[in-house]
Amino acid sequence: QVQLVQSGAEVKKPGSSVKVSCKASGGTFSSYTVSWVRQAPGQGLEWMGRIMPILGTANYALKFQGRVTITADESTSTVYMELSSLKSDDTAVYYCARGGLRGYWYFDLWGRGTLVNVSS
Amino acid sequence: QSALTQPPSASGSPGQSVTISCTGTSSDVGGYDFVSWYQQHPGKAPRLIIYEVNKRPSGVPDRFSGSKSGNTASLTVSGLQAEDEADYYCCSYAGTSNVFGTGTKVTVL
């Protein structure tokens, strides 16, 4: 069955950008959506945005608009999340999560997460 | 979009039930029957346990149930087991976005 395989941990300087990938292994994203959710150390989950790879259309949480870009490459079944102007409080585990069969309002499959550490 | 409000902690003995609330507004929880719940063990990715208020994905025990009244959704775990000790998060659709709850740590005494 499909698994979401994320890229490895990153260490970034404040002010730089990071690009994290999420590949559908063993299948494709088909007409599902893919969201990005982050979790700062010891904190809760925070939805950042979503994309429907087959259409390429993305929606972003107000908090991240202008700083996050979610793209998709259908040919490789990979979704990317790029976060710019990094600050120390962007240090978090970033998860990709597939929207459910019935719609994008729930997430039925998750990647294992990518740790992004922002430190000078 | 503010996070949905959950109690920080809940607990129960094995075999007992525990209920977690998730309070939002008419723009999220109260406006749509699109509330989902996730279980997260330490160091692991979240796992979907309830979607669309009260639907369980295949493989999720029927000890987990969900409901909603007005702007508040609830998750009940019946017949608590040791492996139910975890963090639980609600999530609601909110127009074009999704919003998560603040999370509840469930302890099995």
Chai-1 contact restraints between the chains, C-beta under 6 A:
chainA,res_idxA,chainB,res_idxB,connection_type,confidence,min_distance_angstrom,max_distance_angstrom,comment,restraint_id
A,G44,B,T102,contact,1.0,0.0,6.0,A-B,restraint_1
A,G44,B,G103,contact,1.0,0.0,6.0,A-B,restraint_2
A,L45,B,Y89,contact,1.0,0.0,6.0,A-B,restraint_3
A,L45,B,F100,contact,1.0,0.0,6.0,A-B,restraint_4
A,W47,B,N98,contact,1.0,0.0,6.0,A-B,restraint_5
A,N59,B,T96,contact,1.0,0.0,6.0,A-B,restraint_6
A,A61,B,S97,contact,1.0,0.0,6.0,A-B,restraint_7
A,Y95,B,A45,contact,1.0,0.0,6.0,A-B,restraint_8
A,W105,B,F34,contact,1.0,0.0,6.0,A-B,restraint_9
A,W105,B,Y93,contact,1.0,0.0,6.0,A-B,restraint_10
A,Y106,B,S36,contact,1.0,0.0,6.0,A-B,restraint_11
A,Y106,B,Y51,contact,1.0,0.0,6.0,A-B,restraint_12
A,D108,B,L48,contact,1.0,0.0,6.0,A-B,restraint_13
A,W110,B,A45,contact,1.0,0.0,6.0,A-B,restraint_14
A,W110,B,P46,contact,1.0,0.0,6.0,A-B,restraint_15
A,R112,B,A45,contact,1.0,0.0,6.0,A-B,restraint_16
A,G113,B,A45,contact,1.0,0.0,6.0,A-B,restraint_17
